[in-house]
Amino acid sequence: MLEEFLWAQKYRPIRVEDTILPKDIKDTFQRFVDDKRIPNLILSGKAGVGKTTIAKAMLDEIGADYIMINGSMNGNIDTLRTQIQNFASTVSFTGGRKYVILDEADYLNAQSTQPALRNFMEQFSKNCGFILTCNFKNRIIKELYSRCSLIEFKIAKKDRQKIAGQFFKRVCTVLDKEGVPYDQKSVAELVQFYFPDWRRVLNELQRYSATGAIDAGILTNVSNTNFNSLIDLMRDKDFTAVRKWVADNSDIDSAALYRSLYDLLPLRTDSTQSVANGILILAEYQFKEGFVANTDINRVAALATLMAEVGWS
């Protein structure tokens, strides 16, 4: 099966103990499991940090029946009403509380679907719990927050190196099991490059492993592919996708972002004038990066300006 083929699924932790998270967050989830009582939760954090993994791990450990609904794919009211009512209105085979994992809940319509979900939580509160995951917590309506406990997947600077080191060891174990030769320095740099998107790291390693070994070439390959895909989005004037790219890659170092775009300007623009315009834009927004309160907004502004004033090829 495809799910078994993908490393991100094949090596997904199945116990809270095996997840890679800051200790305080991990301890909170472990208490839920130990007490066998998991409240309604909103799990918020960047893509690939383990929100869905921890939700599944907790429910598997307590032996609860659950279904998973993807909010970005099956988020209309009729789908939710049918799936949730059919599941939550019946008694669990195990005799305990049932749960609905609503993945990517921030993609649910805030004017229609999310208010309906609030009603589902109240209607089935005796029999069914809800775990919502989201990348953008500001897209979740306040009425859902009042019915759930919010846990944010944040990694403090002081914990960053420790967490990255734990995942580096996990990745090396995966590569050893898959029989893929690798250069430790290159793997460590890849982990740092995509930190804390663990799913992205595994996907890139699996893709590059087809070449036979993980070596220094992976960083060049990943970097060029990543930024070329961004330029494709700017060329196509796809602002929504550009904004999502920034959100998914917010941990890329500022110098690496602007330098990579600078290097690609002569290769991906349609004229010398476009190169000149691009350099001026990059210089302006890289300078602002050191002073702004929100770097994501600054980066989106830089890319939107590049999209409008540079001719991409």
N, C-alpha and C positions, 0 to 999 in steps of 0.2 A: 504494500500500500504506500501511497505517496507520503502519508503522514509518518510512516516508519522510515522512509527514505530521507526525509529532511532532518538534518542534525538538530535543528532547533526544537523539533518535536520528539525525536528519538531520545535526546538527552535532557528533556525537560524534567526538572526535579519533581518528585511525586510526594515529598514530605516537606513540611515547613523547615525542618532541621537542615535540609539540603539546599535551601534557597540561599542566594547571595544578596543580603540586604544589611543595612546598618543594624546594629544590635538592638536598639530601642524599638525599631519597627518590627523586627523579627520576633522579639519577645512578646510584643502585643499580639501578634498572630498566634504564637505558641500558646498563650493564655486562653485564647478563644478555643483552640483545639483541646487543651487540657480540660477545660470546663465543659466541652461539648456544647457550647452555646455561642453561635456566631450571629451577631446582630446585623441589621441592615447596614450595608457599608457602601461608601463611595471611595474608590481607590483612584487617586489622581497622580499622574506623573508622566514623564516622557515616554515615547514609544520604546518598547523593547526592554524595559527595566524589570519586568516580572509581575505586573499587576494580575494578568489572567492566570499566570502560573501559580501564584500564591492562592488565588481564589479556588482553583481546582484542587490544589494540594490540601488546603484546609478541609474542604468538603469530602475529599477522598479519605482523609485520615479519620474523620468522624463517621464515615460510612453513610453519608446523606445522599438521598436521591436529588439530582439536579439536572436542569437543562441549560443550554447556553444559546443565547440569541445575540446575533451581531447587529448592533444598532445602525451601522452604516449600510447594511445590505437588506435587513428585514425590519426596518424601523417604522413602517406605517402602522396606523392605529389598528386596522383590521387584523394584520398579522400578529401584532402583540396581543390583541384581545383573544384571538383564537388559540394561539400557542400557550399563553399564560393561563387562560381559563381552563383549557383542557388539562393542563398539568397540575395547576395549583388546587383545583377543585376536587381532586381525588386523593385518597389516602396513600401514604407512602408504603411501599413494600416492606421497608425496614421498620416501619412504625414510628419513625421520628419526623422531624421537621424537614420539609422540602425546601429547595432553593432555586432561584433563577439567577444565573449570571448574565447580566446584560452588558456585553462587551461594546466598547466605543459608544457609550451612552450619550456622549456629547454631540453625536451626529443626529440625535432624535430632534424632531421639530419642537422648539420651545413653546410654541403657541398652541399646539394640539396634542402631540404624542406624549410629551413629558407630563403635562397635566393629567392625561389619562393614566399614565404609569403611577402617578400619585394615588389615584383612586384604586388601582389594582393593589397597591401596598396596603391600603386600609381594608379593602374587601377581603383579602386573603391573609391578613396578619396572623391569625391563629394557626394557620397551616403551612405558611410559606414565607421564607425570607428572601431578600433581594441583595445582590452584590453588583454594583455598577462600576465599570471601569471607564476612565476618560483621560485624554491627554490635556484637555483644556477645561479646567474646572469652572471657569467663568461662563461656560455655555450651559451649565446645569442650573435649572431654576431653583429659587430659594425654597420652594415648597418641598422639593426632594431632599434638600439639605436638612430640613427640619425633621425628616423621617429617617435619616441615616447618620451614621458616624463617618466623618471624613478622615481618611488617612492619606497623607501626602508622601509620595516616594521621593524624598529629598535626601541627597547625600552631602553632608557638610564637607567643607574643604579639608578638615582635619581627618576625615574618614576616607577621603577619595583614594589615596594611595593604597590603603589597606584593602578596600573593596576591590580595586582594580587588580591587586595582587592575588586575591582569592579567585577572581574569575580567570586570571592568567593560568593558574594551576589547573582549574577546571577544563580550560580549553586544551591545555597540553595533554590532559588525560584523554579527552575526546580524540585528539589527533593520534595518540598512541594506540587507542582502541581501533581506530580506523586504518592504522598502518600507514599513515602519511608522514613522510620525513619532513622536518621543519627546522627552521632557524629560530631559536628562542628570542633573539633580539627583534626580529621582524614581527613575530607574533605579539610580543609585548608592545611594540609600537602601534600595531593594529588595534589592540585593546584600548590603548590610550586615545587613538584617533577617533574611535566611535563611542568611547565612554559616555554614558553608561548604557548604551543600546546593545545589550548582550545578544539579542536575536540577530541584529545586523552583523555583529562580529562572526557568529557561527555561519550565517549565510554566505558571507564573503570568503571565509575560510573553505567552506564546502565547495563554492564555485571555483576558487583558485586551485583547490586540491586536484582538480582534473588535469592540471599541468604536470602532476607527478610529485611536487614538493612545494612547501611553503618557504619562500625565500624573500630576499629584499625586493624582488620585482612586484610583490603584492601591493606594496605601498604606492608605487608609481601607478600601477594598474587601477587600484581603488580610487586614488585621488583624481586621476584623469577622467575615469568613468563618472565619478560623482559630480565633478564640476562641469563636465561636458553635458551631463543630463540637465543640470541647472541652466546652462546656456540655451539648451534646446527649449526649455520652458519659457525663457525670456524671449527667445526668437518667435515663439508661437503666441506671445502675449497672454500667457495663461497665468494671470495674477494669483488665482486661488492656489494653484499647484506650487507656485513660487513661494507663497506664504507658508504652505505646508512643508516645503523643503527646508525653509529656515527653522521651523519648529522642530523638525526631525533631526536637524544637524546643528542645533544651537550650542553644542559643546565643542564644535570645531574652533580651534584657536583663531583669534582675530587676525593675527599676522598670516596664518596659513590660508584663511579665506581670501583676504585681499591680494595676497601675493599670487595665489593660484589663478584668480581672475585676471590679474595683471599679466601673467605669463601667457594666458590664453587669448588675450585681446588681439594680438596680431594674427592669430591662427583662425579665429572665429568671427571676425568682423568683416564688413564689406568694403571698407575704405580707410585711408589714412586718417581722414577726418574723424571717423568713428573711433579709431584707436586713441586719438588725441582727446576726444570727448570722454571716453571711458577712463582714461588715466586721471583726468581732472576730477571726475566723479568719485573714483576710488580714493583719491588723495583726500578729498573733502570728508567723506564719510568714515574713512579710517581714522582721521584726526578726531572726529566727533565721538568715535567709539569709546574713547577714554574718559568721556565726561557724561554721557547719557545715563539716565536711570534704568532704561530697559534696552539692552543691546539687540534684542530680537526686533524691536520696532525700528531701530536705527538700520539694521541690516535689510529689513523689508523695504525701507525708504530708499536705501542705496540701490537695491535691485530694481525697484520700481522706476527709479530715475534712469538706470542703465537700460531698462526695457523701453523707455520712452525716447531716449536721446541717442541711443547707439543702434546702428544697423548690424544685426547679427546674421551670420550665414550658417 
